[in-house]
Amino acid sequence: MSGRLVARLNAVDAAASEQVDCIVRQMAKAQGVDEALKARDQMTWVGLMNNLRNAAEEVVLNRLIYR
C-alpha cells in the first residue's frame, strides 16, 4: 500500500535488464557476433543475437528471479 513493492519491482527489473545486456555483449564478443557479421549477413546476425538474448535472459531469471 505504501508503494514500496512497486519501487522494489522496478529496481529488480532494472537490474535484470542491465545484467541481460551485459551478458549479451560478453557472449556476442566471445562468439564473434559483431558489426562485420551484421553488415555481411543481417539475418544470421539477428538470429544469433536473438539466441544470445534468450540465453542471457534464462541465466538472469535463474540467478535473480527464481533463486
Gaussian input, Z-matrix of N, CA and C with variables (Angstrom, degrees):
# hf/3-21g

backbone

0 1
 N
 C     1     B1
 C     2     B2     1     A1
 N     3     B3     2     A2     1     D1
 C     4     B4     3     A3     2     D2
 C     5     B5     4     A4     3     D3
 N     6     B6     5     A5     4     D4
 C     7     B7     6     A6     5     D5
 C     8     B8     7     A7     6     D6
 N     9     B9     8     A8     7     D7
 C    10    B10     9     A9     8     D8
 C    11    B11    10    A10     9     D9
 N    12    B12    11    A11    10    D10
 C    13    B13    12    A12    11    D11
 C    14    B14    13    A13    12    D12
 N    15    B15    14    A14    13    D13
 C    16    B16    15    A15    14    D14
 C    17    B17    16    A16    15    D15
 N    18    B18    17    A17    16    D16
 C    19    B19    18    A18    17    D17
 C    20    B20    19    A19    18    D18
 N    21    B21    20    A20    19    D19
 C    22    B22    21    A21    20    D20
 C    23    B23    22    A22    21    D21
 N    24    B24    23    A23    22    D22
 C    25    B25    24    A24    23    D23
 C    26    B26    25    A25    24    D24
 N    27    B27    26    A26    25    D25
 C    28    B28    27    A27    26    D26
 C    29    B29    28    A28    27    D27
 N    30    B30    29    A29    28    D28
 C    31    B31    30    A30    29    D29
 C    32    B32    31    A31    30    D30
 N    33    B33    32    A32    31    D31
 C    34    B34    33    A33    32    D32
 C    35    B35    34    A34    33    D33
 N    36    B36    35    A35    34    D34
 C    37    B37    36    A36    35    D35
 C    38    B38    37    A37    36    D36
 N    39    B39    38    A38    37    D37
 C    40    B40    39    A39    38    D38
 C    41    B41    40    A40    39    D39
 N    42    B42    41    A41    40    D40
 C    43    B43    42    A42    41    D41
 C    44    B44    43    A43    42    D42
 N    45    B45    44    A44    43    D43
 C    46    B46    45    A45    44    D44
 C    47    B47    46    A46    45    D45
 N    48    B48    47    A47    46    D46
 C    49    B49    48    A48    47    D47
 C    50    B50    49    A49    48    D48
 N    51    B51    50    A50    49    D49
 C    52    B52    51    A51    50    D50
 C    53    B53    52    A52    51    D51
 N    54    B54    53    A53    52    D52
 C    55    B55    54    A54    53    D53
 C    56    B56    55    A55    54    D54
 N    57    B57    56    A56    55    D55
 C    58    B58    57    A57    56    D56
 C    59    B59    58    A58    57    D57
 N    60    B60    59    A59    58    D58
 C    61    B61    60    A60    59    D59
 C    62    B62    61    A61    60    D60
 N    63    B63    62    A62    61    D61
 C    64    B64    63    A63    62    D62
 C    65    B65    64    A64    63    D63
 N    66    B66    65    A65    64    D64
 C    67    B67    66    A66    65    D65
 C    68    B68    67    A67    66    D66
 N    69    B69    68    A68    67    D67
 C    70    B70    69    A69    68    D68
 C    71    B71    70    A70    69    D69
 N    72    B72    71    A71    70    D70
 C    73    B73    72    A72    71    D71
 C    74    B74    73    A73    72    D72
 N    75    B75    74    A74    73    D73
 C    76    B76    75    A75    74    D74
 C    77    B77    76    A76    75    D75
 N    78    B78    77    A77    76    D76
 C    79    B79    78    A78    77    D77
 C    80    B80    79    A79    78    D78
 N    81    B81    80    A80    79    D79
 C    82    B82    81    A81    80    D80
 C    83    B83    82    A82    81    D81
 N    84    B84    83    A83    82    D82
 C    85    B85    84    A84    83    D83
 C    86    B86    85    A85    84    D84
 N    87    B87    86    A86    85    D85
 C    88    B88    87    A87    86    D86
 C    89    B89    88    A88    87    D87
 N    90    B90    89    A89    88    D88
 C    91    B91    90    A90    89    D89
 C    92    B92    91    A91    90    D90
 N    93    B93    92    A92    91    D91
 C    94    B94    93    A93    92    D92
 C    95    B95    94    A94    93    D93
 N    96    B96    95    A95    94    D94
 C    97    B97    96    A96    95    D95
 C    98    B98    97    A97    96    D96
 N    99    B99    98    A98    97    D97
 C   100   B100    99    A99    98    D98
 C   101   B101   100   A100    99    D99
 N   102   B102   101   A101   100   D100
 C   103   B103   102   A102   101   D101
 C   104   B104   103   A103   102   D102
 N   105   B105   104   A104   103   D103
 C   106   B106   105   A105   104   D104
 C   107   B107   106   A106   105   D105
 N   108   B108   107   A107   106   D106
 C   109   B109   108   A108   107   D107
 C   110   B110   109   A109   108   D108
 N   111   B111   110   A110   109   D109
 C   112   B112   111   A111   110   D110
 C   113   B113   112   A112   111   D111
 N   114   B114   113   A113   112   D112
 C   115   B115   114   A114   113   D113
 C   116   B116   115   A115   114   D114
 N   117   B117   116   A116   115   D115
 C   118   B118   117   A117   116   D116
 C   119   B119   118   A118   117   D117
 N   120   B120   119   A119   118   D118
 C   121   B121   120   A120   119   D119
 C   122   B122   121   A121   120   D120
 N   123   B123   122   A122   121   D121
 C   124   B124   123   A123   122   D122
 C   125   B125   124   A124   123   D123
 N   126   B126   125   A125   124   D124
 C   127   B127   126   A126   125   D125
 C   128   B128   127   A127   126   D126
 N   129   B129   128   A128   127   D127
 C   130   B130   129   A129   128   D128
 C   131   B131   130   A130   129   D129
 N   132   B132   131   A131   130   D130
 C   133   B133   132   A132   131   D131
 C   134   B134   133   A133   132   D132
 N   135   B135   134   A134   133   D133
 C   136   B136   135   A135   134   D134
 C   137   B137   136   A136   135   D135
 N   138   B138   137   A137   136   D136
 C   139   B139   138   A138   137   D137
 C   140   B140   139   A139   138   D138
 N   141   B141   140   A140   139   D139
 C   142   B142   141   A141   140   D140
 C   143   B143   142   A142   141   D141
 N   144   B144   143   A143   142   D142
 C   145   B145   144   A144   143   D143
 C   146   B146   145   A145   144   D144
 N   147   B147   146   A146   145   D145
 C   148   B148   147   A147   146   D146
 C   149   B149   148   A148   147   D147
 N   150   B150   149   A149   148   D148
 C   151   B151   150   A150   149   D149
 C   152   B152   151   A151   150   D150
 N   153   B153   152   A152   151   D151
 C   154   B154   153   A153   152   D152
 C   155   B155   154   A154   153   D153
 N   156   B156   155   A155   154   D154
 C   157   B157   156   A156   155   D155
 C   158   B158   157   A157   156   D156
 N   159   B159   158   A158   157   D157
 C   160   B160   159   A159   158   D158
 C   161   B161   160   A160   159   D159
 N   162   B162   161   A161   160   D160
 C   163   B163   162   A162   161   D161
 C   164   B164   163   A163   162   D162
 N   165   B165   164   A164   163   D163
 C   166   B166   165   A165   164   D164
 C   167   B167   166   A166   165   D165
 N   168   B168   167   A167   166   D166
 C   169   B169   168   A168   167   D167
 C   170   B170   169   A169   168   D168
 N   171   B171   170   A170   169   D169
 C   172   B172   171   A171   170   D170
 C   173   B173   172   A172   171   D171
 N   174   B174   173   A173   172   D172
 C   175   B175   174   A174   173   D173
 C   176   B176   175   A175   174   D174
 N   177   B177   176   A176   175   D175
 C   178   B178   177   A177   176   D176
 C   179   B179   178   A178   177   D177
 N   180   B180   179   A179   178   D178
 C   181   B181   180   A180   179   D179
 C   182   B182   181   A181   180   D180
 N   183   B183   182   A182   181   D181
 C   184   B184   183   A183   182   D182
 C   185   B185   184   A184   183   D183
 N   186   B186   185   A185   184   D184
 C   187   B187   186   A186   185   D185
 C   188   B188   187   A187   186   D186
 N   189   B189   188   A188   187   D187
 C   190   B190   189   A189   188   D188
 C   191   B191   190   A190   189   D189
 N   192   B192   191   A191   190   D190
 C   193   B193   192   A192   191   D191
 C   194   B194   193   A193   192   D192
 N   195   B195   194   A194   193   D193
 C   196   B196   195   A195   194   D194
 C   197   B197   196   A196   195   D195
 N   198   B198   197   A197   196   D196
 C   199   B199   198   A198   197   D197
 C   200   B200   199   A199   198   D198

   B1=1.4367
   B2=1.5270
   B3=1.3210
   B4=1.4582
   B5=1.5268
   B6=1.3208
   B7=1.4586
   B8=1.5132
   B9=1.3129
   B10=1.4607
   B11=1.5190
   B12=1.3209
   B13=1.4554
   B14=1.5238
   B15=1.3086
   B16=1.4653
   B17=1.5255
   B18=1.3080
   B19=1.4632
   B20=1.5232
   B21=1.3102
   B22=1.4696
   B23=1.5204
   B24=1.3204
   B25=1.4645
   B26=1.5252
   B27=1.3163
   B28=1.4623
   B29=1.5246
   B30=1.3252
   B31=1.4579
   B32=1.5281
   B33=1.3129
   B34=1.4652
   B35=1.5228
   B36=1.3205
   B37=1.4653
   B38=1.5257
   B39=1.3167
   B40=1.4686
   B41=1.5255
   B42=1.3217
   B43=1.4612
   B44=1.5259
   B45=1.3193
   B46=1.4607
   B47=1.5231
   B48=1.3151
   B49=1.4653
   B50=1.5214
   B51=1.3179
   B52=1.4600
   B53=1.5256
   B54=1.3279
   B55=1.4603
   B56=1.5300
   B57=1.3284
   B58=1.4642
   B59=1.5205
   B60=1.3187
   B61=1.4627
   B62=1.5239
   B63=1.3148
   B64=1.4611
   B65=1.5314
   B66=1.3125
   B67=1.4644
   B68=1.5219
   B69=1.3292
   B70=1.4650
   B71=1.5262
   B72=1.3202
   B73=1.4699
   B74=1.5285
   B75=1.3222
   B76=1.4617
   B77=1.5260
   B78=1.3196
   B79=1.4556
   B80=1.5253
   B81=1.3215
   B82=1.4675
   B83=1.5269
   B84=1.3150
   B85=1.4576
   B86=1.5210
   B87=1.3298
   B88=1.4618
   B89=1.5325
   B90=1.3274
   B91=1.4594
   B92=1.5258
   B93=1.3196
   B94=1.4498
   B95=1.5166
   B96=1.3119
   B97=1.4690
   B98=1.5244
   B99=1.3336
   B100=1.4557
   B101=1.5296
   B102=1.3134
   B103=1.4701
   B104=1.5213
   B105=1.3317
   B106=1.4696
   B107=1.5242
   B108=1.3210
   B109=1.4668
   B110=1.5151
   B111=1.3132
   B112=1.4644
   B113=1.5300
   B114=1.3199
   B115=1.4650
   B116=1.5255
   B117=1.3211
   B118=1.4602
   B119=1.5250
   B120=1.3432
   B121=1.4754
   B122=1.5321
   B123=1.3093
   B124=1.4624
   B125=1.5284
   B126=1.3168
   B127=1.4718
   B128=1.5255
   B129=1.3139
   B130=1.4629
   B131=1.5184
   B132=1.3390
   B133=1.4555
   B134=1.5254
   B135=1.3250
   B136=1.4709
   B137=1.5285
   B138=1.3121
   B139=1.4656
   B140=1.5123
   B141=1.3211
   B142=1.4618
   B143=1.5236
   B144=1.3277
   B145=1.4649
   B146=1.5263
   B147=1.3273
   B148=1.4711
   B149=1.5248
   B150=1.3411
   B151=1.4627
   B152=1.5220
   B153=1.3304
   B154=1.4652
   B155=1.5206
   B156=1.3195
   B157=1.4667
   B158=1.5348
   B159=1.3274
   B160=1.4692
   B161=1.5216
   B162=1.3267
   B163=1.4645
   B164=1.5316
   B165=1.3229
   B166=1.4664
   B167=1.5212
   B168=1.3195
   B169=1.4664
   B170=1.5229
   B171=1.3157
   B172=1.4644
   B173=1.5233
   B174=1.3207
   B175=1.4676
   B176=1.5242
   B177=1.3238
   B178=1.4634
   B179=1.5269
   B180=1.3133
   B181=1.4712
   B182=1.5204
   B183=1.3187
   B184=1.4753
   B185=1.5136
   B186=1.3350
   B187=1.4713
   B188=1.5263
   B189=1.3088
   B190=1.4636
   B191=1.5233
   B192=1.2962
   B193=1.4587
   B194=1.5341
   B195=1.3098
   B196=1.4684
   B197=1.5291
   B198=1.3039
   B199=1.4757
   B200=1.4812
   A1=112.32
   A2=116.85
   A3=118.97
   A4=112.74
   A5=117.87
   A6=120.75
   A7=114.18
   A8=117.50
   A9=120.14
   A10=112.09
   A11=117.53
   A12=120.70
   A13=110.62
   A14=116.93
   A15=120.99
   A16=109.88
   A17=117.00
   A18=120.41
   A19=110.70
   A20=117.59
   A21=122.14
   A22=110.77
   A23=117.30
   A24=120.76
   A25=111.47
   A26=117.09
   A27=120.64
   A28=111.20
   A29=117.16
   A30=121.28
   A31=110.99
   A32=116.66
   A33=120.72
   A34=110.07
   A35=117.45
   A36=121.49
   A37=111.23
   A38=116.99
   A39=121.07
   A40=110.35
   A41=117.40
   A42=121.04
   A43=110.84
   A44=116.79
   A45=120.85
   A46=110.86
   A47=117.65
   A48=121.10
   A49=111.30
   A50=116.58
   A51=120.86
   A52=110.97
   A53=116.56
   A54=120.56
   A55=111.09
   A56=117.65
   A57=121.09
   A58=109.56
   A59=117.56
   A60=120.87
   A61=111.24
   A62=117.05
   A63=121.76
   A64=110.57
   A65=117.14
   A66=121.12
   A67=110.92
   A68=117.23
   A69=120.39
   A70=110.12
   A71=117.25
   A72=120.31
   A73=111.41
   A74=116.25
   A75=120.41
   A76=111.46
   A77=116.98
   A78=120.77
   A79=111.05
   A80=117.19
   A81=120.71
   A82=109.73
   A83=117.51
   A84=121.10
   A85=110.15
   A86=116.84
   A87=121.21
   A88=111.91
   A89=117.28
   A90=121.00
   A91=113.22
   A92=117.26
   A93=120.25
   A94=114.95
   A95=116.45
   A96=121.42
   A97=106.53
   A98=115.94
   A99=120.20
   A100=111.27
   A101=114.16
   A102=120.05
   A103=112.26
   A104=117.13
   A105=119.91
   A106=110.38
   A107=116.84
   A108=120.83
   A109=110.18
   A110=116.43
   A111=120.82
   A112=110.77
   A113=116.85
   A114=120.86
   A115=111.25
   A116=116.86
   A117=122.18
   A118=112.48
   A119=116.55
   A120=120.66
   A121=108.73
   A122=114.95
   A123=120.63
   A124=112.73
   A125=118.23
   A126=119.95
   A127=111.39
   A128=117.42
   A129=120.63
   A130=109.96
   A131=116.42
   A132=120.99
   A133=110.97
   A134=117.02
   A135=121.07
   A136=110.26
   A137=116.90
   A138=120.11
   A139=112.27
   A140=116.70
   A141=120.47
   A142=111.80
   A143=116.93
   A144=119.87
   A145=111.54
   A146=116.85
   A147=119.86
   A148=110.66
   A149=116.63
   A150=120.02
   A151=111.51
   A152=116.71
   A153=120.49
   A154=111.32
   A155=117.08
   A156=120.93
   A157=110.22
   A158=116.96
   A159=119.94
   A160=111.31
   A161=117.01
   A162=120.76
   A163=110.63
   A164=116.77
   A165=120.54
   A166=111.10
   A167=117.09
   A168=119.64
   A169=111.14
   A170=116.96
   A171=120.37
   A172=110.59
   A173=116.96
   A174=121.13
   A175=110.03
   A176=117.01
   A177=120.99
   A178=110.71
   A179=117.23
   A180=118.85
   A181=111.03
   A182=116.96
   A183=119.44
   A184=111.89
   A185=117.90
   A186=120.88
   A187=112.61
   A188=116.83
   A189=121.11
   A190=113.19
   A191=117.06
   A192=120.46
   A193=112.37
   A194=117.46
   A195=121.61
   A196=114.05
   A197=118.57
   A198=119.79
   A199=113.42
   D1=-25.85
   D2=-176.82
   D3=-88.61
   D4=-2.55
   D5=178.01
   D6=90.68
   D7=2.13
   D8=-179.48
   D9=-70.21
   D10=-33.68
   D11=-179.46
   D12=-63.45
   D13=-45.38
   D14=-179.78
   D15=-62.69
   D16=-42.16
   D17=178.74
   D18=-62.99
   D19=-42.27
   D20=178.91
   D21=-65.07
   D22=-44.32
   D23=178.77
   D24=-63.29
   D25=-39.47
   D26=177.04
   D27=-64.16
   D28=-39.08
   D29=178.59
   D30=-65.94
   D31=-43.17
   D32=178.24
   D33=-64.18
   D34=-41.99
   D35=178.90
   D36=-62.39
   D37=-43.20
   D38=179.34
   D39=-64.51
   D40=-42.92
   D41=179.20
   D42=-64.49
   D43=-42.06
   D44=179.20
   D45=-63.73
   D46=-44.02
   D47=179.44
   D48=-62.66
   D49=-41.30
   D50=179.00
   D51=-63.88
   D52=-42.46
   D53=179.42
   D54=-65.80
   D55=-41.33
   D56=178.62
   D57=-60.57
   D58=-47.11
   D59=-179.78
   D60=-60.01
   D61=-43.24
   D62=-179.56
   D63=-64.10
   D64=-45.75
   D65=-179.81
   D66=-64.35
   D67=-40.69
   D68=178.62
   D69=-61.28
   D70=-44.88
   D71=178.68
   D72=-60.36
   D73=-43.93
   D74=-179.55
   D75=-65.29
   D76=-44.17
   D77=-179.46
   D78=-67.30
   D79=-39.79
   D80=179.50
   D81=-63.32
   D82=-42.58
   D83=179.43
   D84=-64.29
   D85=-43.76
   D86=-178.19
   D87=-65.34
   D88=-31.91
   D89=-177.26
   D90=-97.77
   D91=2.41
   D92=177.06
   D93=74.57
   D94=23.70
   D95=177.00
   D96=-87.76
   D97=101.25
   D98=-172.96
   D99=-133.90
   D100=-175.35
   D101=-178.16
   D102=-65.50
   D103=-29.06
   D104=177.48
   D105=-64.36
   D106=-42.03
   D107=176.33
   D108=-64.76
   D109=-40.97
   D110=179.12
   D111=-59.86
   D112=-41.97
   D113=179.69
   D114=-70.26
   D115=-35.17
   D116=-176.33
   D117=-79.43
   D118=-43.84
   D119=-174.83
   D120=-147.45
   D121=86.87
   D122=-172.00
   D123=-63.87
   D124=-39.62
   D125=-178.35
   D126=-65.85
   D127=-39.63
   D128=176.49
   D129=-63.46
   D130=-43.64
   D131=179.26
   D132=-59.66
   D133=-45.27
   D134=179.97
   D135=-61.98
   D136=-44.67
   D137=178.96
   D138=-61.18
   D139=-45.17
   D140=178.99
   D141=-64.56
   D142=-42.91
   D143=179.21
   D144=-64.36
   D145=-38.21
   D146=176.46
   D147=-63.03
   D148=-42.53
   D149=177.51
   D150=-63.05
   D151=-42.26
   D152=178.78
   D153=-63.78
   D154=-42.38
   D155=179.75
   D156=-63.81
   D157=-43.35
   D158=178.57
   D159=-61.74
   D160=-43.08
   D161=179.00
   D162=-64.88
   D163=-43.29
   D164=179.47
   D165=-63.92
   D166=-41.11
   D167=178.45
   D168=-63.04
   D169=-38.20
   D170=178.57
   D171=-64.90
   D172=-41.61
   D173=178.18
   D174=-61.37
   D175=-47.74
   D176=-177.51
   D177=-66.70
   D178=-40.66
   D179=177.52
   D180=-59.94
   D181=-42.26
   D182=179.90
   D183=-69.85
   D184=-35.90
   D185=-178.81
   D186=-77.26
   D187=-43.23
   D188=-166.99
   D189=-103.43
   D190=-39.53
   D191=-171.09
   D192=-95.27
   D193=-49.90
   D194=-172.05
   D195=-87.04
   D196=0.84
   D197=-175.37
   D198=-70.72

